[in-house]
Structures are given as structure tokens and as C-alpha cells.
């Protein structure tokens, strides 16, 4: 199994909430490396186009999207979290520490930590 760290941007089959289908799309890993090594699972947050209408808790990646391995201006949609098998993940980049801290802040608020 590849080694995955928090903040890594990956491409994975991300499940939809409103239909029984998955689409390969970018996501940001928010679970720990130890969790992935123990379970072979990753907790990830969806990355979507910056052109989509905003949701509460979105984190803007539009300005530095290429630095994070993304093909277009994007946002992290912290309301869309999924559990993915690590074997299906393809690393493509990494978000900055500042972006990861912003994601964590929204997760703490949304999950009541």
C-alpha cells in the first residue's frame, strides 16, 4: 500500500450522496497516516470546481490550484467527507499547511469537536 499523509491531494472514486455512482475526482486526505496504515482506509474531503455555487465551509484553492496538483481552479467542500480504500487512491499533490488548518477548522465546527 502506498504511504498517505494528511493534506495529500489524491484522485479517487468519490461516491455521490444523491445517486448510486462514483466518479474519479480529486480529494484531500484528512485522516492520519497511522489510520491508513492500520485500516487501509482514507477519510477524504471532496475537491470540486471553483465555478460551482459556494457552500458553507468551502475552502478556496482557486489561487494556487496548480501548486496543489489540480488541473483547474478548485474548492475543498468540507461538507462532503467519504471513506475510501487506500488502494484506489492516486496521489497528485499536496495542499499547504495553511489550507489544511482551514479545512481542520471547518471539520471541527461541522463535527462538533
Backbone torsions as a table, in degrees:
resi	resn	phi	psi	omega
1	UNK	NA	134.6	176.0
2	UNK	-63.0	159.5	178.8
3	UNK	-88.4	127.4	-179.6
4	UNK	-125.3	132.3	177.4
5	UNK	-112.5	156.5	172.8
6	UNK	-55.5	139.7	178.1
7	UNK	91.0	-7.5	177.1
8	UNK	-72.2	135.1	174.4
9	UNK	-91.2	128.3	-177.6
10	UNK	-129.1	163.7	170.5
11	UNK	-110.1	126.0	-175.3
12	UNK	-144.1	161.9	170.5
13	UNK	-75.2	102.7	-174.8
14	UNK	-94.2	127.9	-178.6
15	UNK	-75.1	146.2	172.5
16	UNK	-88.4	150.6	178.3
17	UNK	-86.8	-22.0	-173.5
18	UNK	-108.8	5.0	176.4
19	UNK	-158.9	151.9	-175.1
20	UNK	-82.6	63.1	-179.0
21	UNK	-144.5	157.7	175.8
22	UNK	-124.9	149.5	177.8
23	UNK	-130.2	136.0	175.8
24	UNK	-69.9	122.1	-176.9
25	UNK	-152.3	164.4	177.6
26	UNK	-73.4	152.2	176.9
27	UNK	-152.8	160.9	177.9
28	UNK	-111.7	131.0	178.2
29	UNK	-75.2	129.4	177.6
30	UNK	-117.3	-6.3	176.7
31	UNK	-86.2	166.4	-177.7
32	UNK	-79.6	158.9	174.7
33	UNK	-60.0	-40.8	-179.8
34	UNK	-61.4	-40.2	177.8
35	UNK	-60.5	-45.3	179.9
36	UNK	-63.2	-41.0	-179.1
37	UNK	-68.3	-35.6	179.8
38	UNK	-75.2	-38.7	-169.2
39	UNK	-112.0	-16.7	-172.8
40	UNK	63.6	24.8	177.4
41	UNK	-118.9	155.9	176.0
42	UNK	-128.7	136.8	168.7
43	UNK	-93.7	125.4	-174.8
44	UNK	-130.9	157.0	176.6
45	UNK	-115.3	135.1	-177.5
46	UNK	-64.1	141.8	169.0
47	UNK	-112.0	132.6	-178.4
48	UNK	-137.7	173.2	-177.4
49	UNK	-64.2	140.8	176.7
50	UNK	-68.2	-13.2	179.2
51	UNK	-77.0	-17.4	179.4
52	UNK	-68.9	153.1	179.6
53	UNK	-61.0	142.7	-176.7
54	UNK	-71.7	149.4	173.4
55	UNK	-118.7	155.0	172.5
56	UNK	-59.5	135.9	178.3
57	UNK	91.1	-1.5	176.5
58	UNK	-64.6	144.3	176.2
59	UNK	-116.3	122.6	-174.2
60	UNK	-77.4	126.0	174.7
61	UNK	-115.8	6.8	-170.1
62	UNK	-59.3	-38.7	-174.6
63	UNK	-70.2	-36.5	-174.8
64	UNK	-119.7	27.0	-172.3
65	UNK	-55.4	-40.3	-177.4
66	UNK	-66.0	-33.7	178.3
67	UNK	-64.4	-24.7	-177.6
68	UNK	-95.1	3.9	178.6
69	UNK	86.2	15.5	-176.7
70	UNK	-97.5	145.6	-175.8
71	UNK	-81.1	-13.7	-175.6
72	UNK	-153.2	162.9	175.6
73	UNK	-54.0	132.5	-170.3
74	UNK	-140.0	169.0	171.3
75	UNK	-133.4	154.0	170.9
76	UNK	-94.9	125.0	-179.0
77	UNK	-98.4	90.5	-173.4
78	UNK	-65.0	-16.6	177.3
79	UNK	-76.0	-12.2	-177.3
80	UNK	-110.1	92.8	-179.8
81	UNK	-111.2	144.3	-179.7
82	UNK	-143.7	160.9	172.6
83	UNK	-107.2	124.9	-174.3
84	UNK	-124.8	143.7	173.1
85	UNK	-71.4	130.0	-175.5
86	UNK	-59.5	-31.3	-179.7
87	UNK	-62.3	-20.2	-178.3
88	UNK	-92.6	-0.1	-174.5
89	UNK	-93.5	139.3	176.0
90	UNK	-120.9	112.9	-179.5
91	UNK	-66.7	137.6	178.3
92	UNK	-129.5	-11.6	-178.9
93	UNK	175.7	-161.3	-179.6
94	UNK	-155.2	136.9	175.3
95	UNK	-80.1	160.8	178.1
96	UNK	-72.3	163.4	177.8
97	UNK	-62.4	-36.9	178.6
98	UNK	-63.8	-41.3	177.9
99	UNK	-65.7	-43.4	179.8
100	UNK	-61.8	-38.8	177.3
101	UNK	-65.0	-38.0	177.9
102	UNK	-66.4	-42.7	176.0
103	UNK	-59.0	-48.4	-179.5
104	UNK	-58.6	-39.7	179.4
105	UNK	-61.0	-45.7	179.2
106	UNK	-66.1	-38.7	178.0
107	UNK	-63.8	-42.3	177.8
108	UNK	-60.0	-42.8	179.1
109	UNK	-65.8	-46.9	-175.3
110	UNK	-70.4	-34.8	-177.4
111	UNK	-96.4	2.7	177.9
112	UNK	58.9	43.4	175.7
113	UNK	-88.1	NA	NA
